[in-house]
């Protein structure tokens, strides 16, 4: 399994996902501004991976601090946190990690600054190891829902490229394969940035899993033809009532799945669940540059002067979701009760 994000020699090593599938290239981020740019430009992406990037980014941002007292150090740390928090608004994992790191520093504020730096580095590495374990547990829980010979439809990329290990939605598929189940996957291309075509299809082929790529607008017909047994997607944030924010196009899939009586599952770590938000209306939706809609891989496909709209995520209402698969178990409706439990 590939390593999407690592901490090596005081630098953050990431796969440049904008280069896939043509080439596997790595970037070494030596400062927080370089890492933030990598987050904004989707060189590193996926909710769990963004949480890891945020934690490592804080370590990058404070590792050269010359502060000799905690109040000064805390002020420097806050500037780094604010910088990283402004990168991408939807994935709650990023904010959870930043809060966890800030809380960790606060708990150790009586120690020497150099000790606090070391403790924060250790905390970031813990987040990576916890994500790896989380991926495996999600995979195990979700694989129990998959039968031998089934065909799964997925959207965007919720695999190893989005996490520290197996992935969430794809981790379930990898686990099912390891259990000896024959699995076939239909992958939505995922416009406008083609994460399904560029990333998920690439990952699945690396793992020897039978994969069929389709355009996003083919999903309904593929379902109508009876080719799909289940839909499994990832999530960037889940509200307390079970509403889910995920890559744009997920909502359409969920409605189509319900119309065709196909189970629709969401796979995510519990860190993606935001119990402070009552429903999906409160989840902030990232608006990205409209050039992504007007172009495909840098080639203009729209007439000059045309307007465009580019929300990066949509909200799938809980009523369309069969179950939410986490490392702690599989939550079922009513989600207000099962998620809190």
C-alpha positions as CSV (number, residue, x, y, z in Angstrom):
1,X,0.0,0.0,0.0
2,X,1.3,3.5,-0.9
3,X,2.3,6.1,1.7
4,X,0.4,9.3,0.9
5,X,1.9,11.4,3.6
6,X,4.9,10.9,5.9
7,X,7.2,12.8,8.3
8,X,10.8,12.2,7.2
9,X,13.9,14.2,8.3
10,X,11.8,17.1,9.7
11,X,9.9,17.4,6.4
12,X,6.5,16.4,5.2
13,X,6.7,14.0,2.3
14,X,3.6,13.8,0.2
15,X,2.5,12.3,-3.1
16,X,1.7,15.1,-5.6
17,X,-1.8,13.9,-6.5
18,X,-2.1,16.4,-9.3
19,X,0.5,14.4,-11.2
20,X,-1.4,11.1,-11.1
21,X,-2.0,8.8,-13.0
22,X,0.8,9.8,-15.4
23,X,3.6,9.8,-12.8
24,X,4.2,9.1,-9.1
25,X,6.0,12.1,-7.8
26,X,6.8,13.3,-4.3
27,X,7.0,16.7,-2.7
28,X,9.0,17.5,0.4
29,X,7.5,20.4,2.3
30,X,10.0,22.1,4.5
31,X,7.9,25.0,5.7
32,X,4.2,25.5,6.5
33,X,3.5,27.8,3.6
34,X,4.6,25.2,1.1
35,X,2.4,22.6,2.8
36,X,-0.6,25.0,2.9
37,X,-0.2,25.6,-0.8
38,X,-0.1,21.8,-1.4
39,X,-3.4,21.5,0.6
40,X,-5.1,24.3,-1.3
41,X,-4.0,23.0,-4.7
42,X,-5.1,19.4,-3.9
43,X,-1.6,18.0,-4.1
44,X,-2.6,16.4,-0.8
45,X,-6.4,15.8,-0.2
46,X,-8.9,13.6,1.5
47,X,-10.3,14.3,4.9
48,X,-8.1,12.0,7.0
49,X,-5.0,13.0,5.1
50,X,-5.9,16.7,5.6
51,X,-6.1,16.0,9.4
52,X,-2.6,14.5,9.3
53,X,-1.3,17.4,7.1
54,X,-2.6,19.9,9.6
55,X,-0.9,18.2,12.5
56,X,2.4,17.9,10.7
57,X,2.0,21.5,9.3
58,X,1.8,22.8,12.9
59,X,5.0,20.9,13.7
60,X,6.7,22.5,10.6
61,X,5.5,25.9,11.5
62,X,6.9,25.9,15.0
63,X,10.0,23.8,14.7
64,X,12.3,26.8,14.2
65,X,10.6,28.9,16.9
66,X,13.0,30.8,19.0
67,X,10.4,31.6,21.7
68,X,11.8,31.2,25.2
69,X,8.4,31.4,27.1
70,X,5.1,29.7,26.6
71,X,2.9,32.8,25.9
72,X,5.2,33.8,23.0
73,X,5.3,30.3,21.7
74,X,1.5,30.0,22.0
75,X,1.1,33.2,19.9
76,X,3.4,31.8,17.2
77,X,1.5,28.6,17.2
78,X,-1.8,30.4,16.9
79,X,-0.6,32.1,13.7
80,X,0.4,28.8,12.2
81,X,-3.0,27.2,13.2
82,X,-4.9,30.2,11.7
83,X,-2.9,29.8,8.5
84,X,-3.7,26.1,8.1
85,X,-7.3,26.5,9.2
86,X,-7.9,28.9,6.3
87,X,-6.8,26.4,3.7
88,X,-9.9,24.3,3.2
89,X,-13.2,24.7,5.1
90,X,-15.2,21.5,4.7
91,X,-13.2,18.6,6.0
92,X,-13.6,18.7,9.8
93,X,-10.6,16.4,10.4
94,X,-8.3,19.3,9.6
95,X,-9.8,21.4,12.4
96,X,-10.0,18.4,14.8
97,X,-6.2,17.9,14.4
98,X,-5.4,21.5,14.9
99,X,-7.4,21.6,18.1
100,X,-5.9,18.4,19.3
101,X,-2.4,19.8,18.8
102,X,-3.2,23.1,20.5
103,X,-4.7,21.2,23.5
104,X,-1.6,19.0,23.6
105,X,0.6,22.1,23.8
106,X,-1.6,23.6,26.5
107,X,-1.4,20.5,28.7
108,X,2.4,20.7,28.5
109,X,2.8,24.5,28.8
110,X,4.9,24.3,32.0
111,X,7.6,22.3,30.1
112,X,10.5,23.9,28.2
113,X,9.7,25.1,24.7
114,X,12.0,22.5,23.1
115,X,10.3,19.7,25.0
116,X,6.9,21.0,23.9
117,X,8.1,20.9,20.3
118,X,9.2,17.3,20.7
119,X,5.8,16.4,22.3
120,X,3.9,18.0,19.4
121,X,5.9,16.0,16.9
122,X,5.1,12.8,18.8
123,X,1.4,13.8,18.9
124,X,1.4,14.3,15.1
125,X,3.0,10.9,14.6
126,X,0.3,9.4,16.9
127,X,-2.4,10.8,14.7
128,X,-0.8,9.0,11.7
129,X,-0.7,5.7,13.5
130,X,-4.2,6.1,14.8
131,X,-5.4,6.7,11.3
132,X,-3.8,3.6,10.0
133,X,-5.5,1.5,12.7
134,X,-8.8,3.3,12.1
135,X,-8.6,2.5,8.3
136,X,-8.2,-1.2,9.1
137,X,-11.1,-1.2,11.5
138,X,-13.4,0.6,9.0
139,X,-12.3,-1.9,6.4
140,X,-13.2,-4.9,8.7
141,X,-16.6,-3.4,9.7
142,X,-17.5,-2.5,6.1
143,X,-16.4,-5.7,4.5
144,X,-19.0,-7.6,6.6
145,X,-21.6,-5.9,4.4
146,X,-20.1,-7.1,1.1
147,X,-20.9,-10.5,-0.3
148,X,-18.8,-12.5,-2.7
149,X,-19.2,-11.5,-6.3
150,X,-20.8,-8.1,-5.6
151,X,-20.2,-4.9,-7.7
152,X,-19.7,-1.7,-5.8
153,X,-20.0,1.9,-7.2
154,X,-17.8,4.6,-5.6
155,X,-17.3,8.3,-6.2
156,X,-14.2,10.5,-5.9
157,X,-11.3,9.0,-4.0
158,X,-11.6,7.6,-0.4
159,X,-8.6,5.2,-0.6
160,X,-5.0,5.2,0.4
161,X,-4.4,8.5,-1.3
162,X,-6.9,10.1,1.1
163,X,-5.5,8.6,4.3
164,X,-2.4,7.3,5.9
165,X,-3.1,3.7,5.0
166,X,-6.0,1.7,3.4
167,X,-8.5,4.4,3.0
168,X,-12.2,4.4,4.1
169,X,-14.5,3.4,1.3
170,X,-11.7,1.7,-0.7
171,X,-10.4,0.2,2.5
172,X,-13.6,-1.8,2.8
173,X,-13.1,-3.1,-0.8
174,X,-9.4,-4.0,-0.1
175,X,-10.4,-5.8,3.1
176,X,-13.2,-7.7,1.3
177,X,-10.7,-8.8,-1.4
178,X,-8.2,-10.0,1.4
179,X,-11.1,-12.1,2.8
180,X,-11.3,-13.9,-0.5
181,X,-14.4,-12.1,-1.9
182,X,-14.5,-11.4,-5.6
183,X,-15.2,-7.7,-6.0
184,X,-15.9,-5.5,-9.0
185,X,-15.9,-1.7,-8.8
186,X,-17.5,0.9,-11.0
187,X,-15.7,4.3,-10.5
188,X,-17.3,7.6,-11.3
189,X,-14.8,9.9,-13.0
190,X,-15.8,12.7,-10.6
191,X,-15.8,16.0,-12.4
192,X,-14.5,18.6,-12.4
193,X,-11.1,17.4,-11.2
194,X,-11.5,13.7,-12.0
195,X,-10.4,12.2,-8.7
196,X,-12.2,9.0,-9.6
197,X,-10.6,8.7,-13.0
198,X,-7.1,9.8,-12.0
199,X,-6.8,8.5,-8.4
200,X,-9.4,5.8,-7.6
201,X,-9.0,3.9,-10.9
202,X,-5.2,4.1,-10.5
203,X,-5.4,2.8,-6.9
204,X,-7.7,-0.1,-7.7
205,X,-5.6,-1.2,-10.6
206,X,-2.5,-1.2,-8.4
207,X,-4.4,-3.6,-6.1
208,X,-5.5,-5.9,-8.9
209,X,-9.2,-5.1,-8.4
210,X,-11.5,-5.3,-11.5
211,X,-12.4,-1.7,-12.3
212,X,-14.8,0.0,-14.7
213,X,-14.6,3.7,-15.2
214,X,-17.8,5.7,-16.0
215,X,-18.7,9.3,-16.5
216,X,-20.7,10.7,-13.6
217,X,-23.9,11.1,-15.6
218,X,-23.8,7.3,-16.5
219,X,-24.4,6.2,-12.9
220,X,-28.2,6.2,-13.1
221,X,-28.3,4.1,-16.2
222,X,-25.7,1.7,-14.8
223,X,-27.9,1.3,-11.7
224,X,-31.1,0.9,-13.8
225,X,-29.4,-1.9,-15.7
226,X,-28.9,-3.8,-12.4
227,X,-25.1,-3.7,-12.5
228,X,-24.6,-2.2,-9.0
229,X,-25.2,-4.0,-5.7
230,X,-24.1,-1.3,-3.3
231,X,-22.7,2.3,-3.3
232,X,-19.9,3.1,-0.9
233,X,-18.5,6.6,-0.6
234,X,-16.3,8.5,1.8
235,X,-17.2,11.7,3.7
236,X,-15.6,15.0,4.6
237,X,-18.0,15.9,7.4
238,X,-21.0,14.3,9.0
239,X,-23.6,16.3,11.0
240,X,-25.3,15.0,14.1
241,X,-28.4,14.0,12.2
242,X,-26.4,11.9,9.7
243,X,-26.4,14.4,6.8
244,X,-23.1,14.0,4.9
245,X,-20.8,16.4,3.1
246,X,-18.8,14.7,0.4
247,X,-17.4,15.4,-3.0
248,X,-19.9,17.1,-5.4
249,X,-22.0,14.5,-7.1
250,X,-22.5,12.3,-4.0
251,X,-26.0,13.6,-3.4
252,X,-27.1,12.7,-6.9
253,X,-25.8,9.1,-6.4
254,X,-27.7,8.8,-3.2
255,X,-31.0,9.8,-4.7
256,X,-30.4,7.5,-7.7
257,X,-29.5,4.6,-5.4
258,X,-32.7,5.0,-3.3
259,X,-34.8,5.2,-6.5
260,X,-33.2,1.9,-7.7
261,X,-33.4,0.3,-4.2
262,X,-29.6,0.0,-3.9
263,X,-28.0,0.3,-0.4
264,X,-26.0,3.5,0.0
265,X,-23.2,3.5,2.6
266,X,-20.8,6.2,3.8
267,X,-17.4,5.2,5.2
268,X,-15.5,7.6,7.4
269,X,-13.5,7.8,10.7
270,X,-15.3,9.1,13.7
271,X,-13.1,12.2,13.5
272,X,-15.2,13.2,10.4
273,X,-18.4,13.3,12.5
274,X,-19.2,16.8,13.8
275,X,-21.8,16.4,16.5
276,X,-21.7,20.2,17.1
277,X,-23.7,20.7,13.9
278,X,-27.4,19.7,14.0
279,X,-27.7,19.1,10.3
280,X,-26.0,19.4,6.9
281,X,-27.2,23.0,6.4
282,X,-24.6,24.1,8.9
283,X,-21.7,22.4,7.1
284,X,-19.5,25.0,5.2
285,X,-19.2,24.2,1.5
286,X,-15.9,25.1,-0.2
287,X,-16.3,27.2,-3.3
288,X,-13.4,26.6,-5.7
289,X,-12.1,28.5,-8.7
290,X,-14.5,28.3,-11.6
291,X,-11.6,27.6,-14.0
292,X,-11.8,24.0,-12.8
293,X,-15.3,23.8,-14.4
294,X,-14.3,25.6,-17.6
295,X,-11.2,23.4,-18.1
296,X,-10.2,19.8,-18.1
297,X,-6.6,19.1,-17.0
298,X,-5.7,22.6,-18.1
299,X,-7.4,22.5,-21.5
300,X,-10.3,25.0,-21.9
301,X,-13.5,23.3,-22.8
302,X,-16.0,26.2,-22.4
303,X,-16.5,29.4,-24.4
304,X,-14.7,32.5,-23.1
305,X,-16.9,34.7,-21.0
306,X,-19.3,32.0,-19.8
307,X,-20.0,32.1,-16.1
308,X,-19.6,28.9,-13.9
309,X,-20.3,27.6,-10.4
310,X,-18.0,25.3,-8.6
311,X,-19.0,24.0,-5.1
312,X,-16.5,21.3,-4.2
313,X,-18.9,19.4,-2.0
314,X,-22.6,18.7,-1.7
315,X,-24.9,17.6,1.2
316,X,-26.5,14.1,1.1
317,X,-29.5,14.0,3.5
318,X,-29.5,11.3,6.1
319,X,-32.8,9.8,4.6
320,X,-30.8,8.5,1.7
321,X,-28.1,6.8,3.7
322,X,-28.4,3.1,4.6
323,X,-25.5,3.2,7.1
324,X,-22.4,5.1,8.2
325,X,-19.4,2.8,8.6
326,X,-16.9,3.9,11.2
327,X,-14.0,2.3,13.1
328,X,-16.4,2.0,16.1
329,X,-19.1,0.2,14.2
330,X,-21.8,0.7,11.7
331,X,-24.4,3.4,12.5
332,X,-27.9,3.0,11.2
333,X,-30.9,5.4,11.3
334,X,-32.0,7.2,13.3
335,X,-28.5,8.8,13.3
336,X,-29.2,11.3,16.0
337,X,-29.2,8.3,18.3
338,X,-26.7,5.9,16.8
339,X,-24.0,8.5,16.2
340,X,-24.1,9.8,19.7
341,X,-24.2,6.3,21.1
